[in-house]
Amino acid sequence: MTTLSTHDAEERESTADEETTAGEDHVCPDCGGHLTHDASRGETVCADCGLVVDENAIDRGPEWRAFDSAERDEKSRVGAPTTKLMHDEGLSTNIGWQNKDANGNSLSSSQREKMQRLRTWNERFRTRDHSERNLKQALGEIDRMGSALGVPKSARETAGVVYRRALDEGLLPGRSIEGVATASLYAAVRQTNLPQTIDDMVVVSRVDEQEFTRAYRYINRELSLEIGPPDPADYLSKFVSELDASDELAMRAHDLIENGKAANVHSGKSPVGLAAAAIYAAGLLVNEELTQETISDATDVSTVTIRDRYRELLEAEADRDPVEASAAGGSNASA
């Protein structure tokens, strides 16, 4: 049995890729002939008329050559991506929890005890001092809370960067790790315009609202984070989904908020309250029955706030379309 070298295998794979591309249902735009891909030149040409359809294709293979497995392993630079959600940025090794060998067979009892001891020592050596242990705990808290809230990984990475900056600036003494971790995640949520409120953070956090909001204001001021005021429109998609409202209502609520912002109704008002009021006002305009109590339960906004804010939004709408606004006011009065 003949063993092919790595170079020969790569050549055969390249030839197979060319044949596969040529066999696909791609035709020449000029003569209707079959297209072939020349990997050495990075060109896609017509086999019949020679027209170059595409050029300068990206070669996604390595820029080096290897002639055996050992040389390939030595030159390879592929590995797991670094992440700010781990205290060592993911550069250390990790021993798997499966008690099986490379062939999938279960380990003996002595080997299992040995692997457990190795895992214990590996976990101890991954953190060199108390600061790294605290950082590991804080990043674990950020990942846990972000996962519970459905925050995307990119925002969790941003939260990890914010916490590391606070640690480097010496902002942690006198504050709990959980409080600063919650504040870092909330800062990342605000920076990425995600529809997460303070009440949502309190549900998943291990500290109370007062502690983490104090920490948030402190790190926001000391780190000079670029966080703008929250936009009420950012909360609409979340609330509309929870209320199972129609797309027409969502678009009308968005228009109400934009008109209210143009009339400066949002100044000094809670963005969550404005979003809830816009949904109620939009329901009146599109004849979709959503009571104030239903919206209050879904958005955690009081009915008093909804009544006050929706009137202001309808007044701003009246300046643009007085007929519909008066109709909405009449339907509410009759209700």
N, C-alpha and C positions, 0 to 999 in steps of 0.2 A: 504494500500500500504506500503510495507516494504522498508525502506531506508537502503542501504548498507553502511557500514563504509568505510572509505578511505582505511583501510588495506585490507578489503575484495575485494574492487575494484581493488587494486593493484595486489592481488593474482590472480583474474580472468583475468586481463590484461596479467600477466605473463604466465598463462596457455594458453591463446589465442595465445600469441606469440610463445610458444612451438609448439602448434598444427599447426600454420601457417608454421613454419620452417619445421615441419615433413611432411607437405603436399606438400612442394616444390619438384621440380624435382631434388633432390640430392640423389645419391646412394652411397653405400659403395664401396670404391675402391677394397676391398678384396673379398666380397661375393655378391655385387650387391644389398644388402638390403637397407631399408630406414634408413635415418639418423635423429636423434632427438637431440634437444639442451636442455641440463640441465642447467637452469639459476642459480640454487643454487651452482653448482660446477664449472660453467663456461666451460663446456665440450660439445663437439659434438660427440655423440657415435652412433654406429650402433645398431639398435633395434634387429637385428637378431643374429649377431655374437659377439657383445659387443666390437668391435674395437673402440678405442678412436681416432677419426680423427683429432680433434682440442681440445686444452686445454688452460687454462689460458686466457679465453676470457675476454675482458674488460667489466665491469659493468658500463654502462653509466648513471645509475640512481643515486639518492642522497644517501649519506652515513648515513642519518638519517631517522627516522620513524616519521610519523605524523598520528594522529587518528581523526582529524577534520580539517575543513578548516582554523580555526583561528590558530591552531598550525602549520599548513603547511605554512601559510603566515608569521608567526613569524620566522620560521626556514629557510625560503627560502633566498638564497643569490643571486638570479638572478636579473640582471638589465641591463640597457644599457651599452655598453662598453665605457670606457673612450677614449677621443680623444684629441690630441694636437691642433686640429683646432678650439677649443672653449676655451675662456679665463679661464673658470672654469673647463676645461677638461670634460665637460658634466655631472658634478655631481649635478647641480642645477635642479630645476623643471621647467617645461615649460607648460604654459596653452595653450591648443589648440585653433585654430582660429574658429573651427566649433561652431556655436551657436545652439547646440543641446544637449539634455540630454542623459542619459545612454540608454534610449529606442529608440533614434533616432528621438524624437519629437522636433520640433522647440521651442526655448525659447520665452517667452513673451518679450515685449519691455522693461519692467523694468528689467527683468533678463539679457537681452542683454546689457543694459547699465551698469549693475553691473559687468558683466564679462569683459566688456571693461575697466572699471576702475581697475579691478583686474589685467588685462594684463599690463596696464600702470604701476602700482605700482610694479608688479613683474619684469618688464623690468628695472625699476629704481633700485630696490634692488639687481639685479644680478651683477651690477657693483658698487663697493663701493667707488671708487675714480677715478681720471682722468687717472691714469696709467692703470687701468683695462679697462676703456673705450677705451683708445688708443690701448691696446692689442686686444680688441674685434674687433676694426675697422681693424687693420692690418691682423688678422687671417681671417676676412671676405674677405679682398682683396685677400689674398693668395688663398682662396677657390674659389673665383670668377674667378681669372685668370687661375687657374689650371683647372677649369671646362671648360672654354672657349677654352683652348689649348688641352683638352683631356688628361691631365696628370692624371695618376692613383692616387687613394687615398693614397697609401703608400708613393708616392713621395710628395704629399701635406702634409702628416703628418711629413715627414722629413723637409720640409720647415718650418712648425710650430715650430719644435724643434730648427732649426737654428735661427729663429727670437727670440725665447725665450732666447737663449744663448746670442744673441746680446743685448737684453734688460737687462739681468742680468749683462753683462760685461760693461754696460754703454756706448754703442756705438751709441745710437740713438741721443743724443743732437747735434744739428746743421744739422740734416738730416731729410727729410720728412718721414712720416710713409709709404706712398706709395712707395717711393724709396727703403727703406730698405726691405719692403715686397716683391717687385719685385726682388731685389737682393737675398733674401732668397729663393724664388722659383727657380730662375735660378741656384743657388748653389745646390739645391736639384735635379734639372734636370741634372746637370753635374755629380753629385755623382751617380745617377742611370743610367747614359749613355742613356738618352732619346734624340731622334733626334729633339730637339728644339733649334733654333738659337736665336741670340740676336734680329734679326729683328722680329721673332715671338713674343718675349717678348714685344717689343715696341708696337706691334699692340694692345695688350690687356692691357698694362699698362697705368696708368694715368700720368706718368712722361716721360720725353724724354730719349733718349738713353744715353746721357752724364751723366745725374744725376744717373740713376740706375747702369751704369757700374762703376762709381766712388764708389758708395756704395758697389757694389759687390767686387771690388778689396780691399776695406777697410775691410769689414767683413771677407773676405777670408784670409787676412793677419793677422788680429788681433785674429781670432778664430782658426787659423792654420787648416783650413779644408783640409781633404784629398781628393783633387780633381786632377786627372791626366789630361794630355792633351787630348783633344777630338780626337776620332778615326773617320776618314772619313767613315769607313764602317758602323758606326752607322746611318748615314744619307741616306744610299742607299735604305733601304726599304721604307722610306717616299717618296723619289724622284721617285723611280720606280713606286710606287702606283699612284702618281700624274700624271706621264707620261703614265700610263697604258702600260708599257713595259712588255716583256715576261720574264719568269723565266730564260730562257737561258741567256738573256742579263744581268739579275741581278747577276747570278752566275759568268758570265765572268767579270763583273765590279768588283765584290768582289775579284776575282783572280788578276785583274790588281792592285787594291789597295794593296793587300798583297805583290805582287811583288815590287810595288813601295816603300812600307815601308821597305822591305828587302834591297832595293837599296838606302835607305835614301832619297827618293824623297820628302817625306812628311815633312822633317825638315824645319821649318820656313814658311810653306805654310798653307793657309787657308784650314781646313778640308772640309768645304762646297764646295769650289772651286775644290778640288781634287775629291770629290764625283761626282760633275757635270761632270768634265772632264772624269772620269772613265766611266760614263754612255755613253758619246758621243763616246769614244774610243771603248767601248764594242759594241755599235751599228755598228761601222765600221767592227768589226771582225765577227759579226754574221749576217751581211747584213740586219740590221734592220734600216730603214730610220728614223733617229731622227736628225733634224737640230739643229745647235747651238742656233738659235733664240728660238726654242721650249723649249730646255733645259734651256736656260737663263730665259725665262718667268716662268718656273715651279720652278726653284731653286733660283731665284733672284741673279744669278751670271752673271757677264758681259761676253759677247762673247769673249772678249780679254783674260780674265782669262781662259776660257775654252780652247781656242786655245793654250795658252802657256802650261797649265798643261797637256793636253792630249798628246802632243808631248813628254813630259818628261816620262809619263807613258808608251807610246809605245816604247821609247828607253830602259826603264827598261825591258819591255817585250821582246825586241829584243835579250837581253842577254840570255833569257831562250828559246825563240822560234823565231829565226830570220826569218823563212819562213812566218809565219802568220803576223808578224809585218810589213815585207816589203810589203805583199799583202795589208794590211790595208793602208799603206802609199800610195801605188799605186792607190787604189780605191779613196782615198781622193784627190789625185792629179788630177785624171781624172774627179772627180766631180767638 
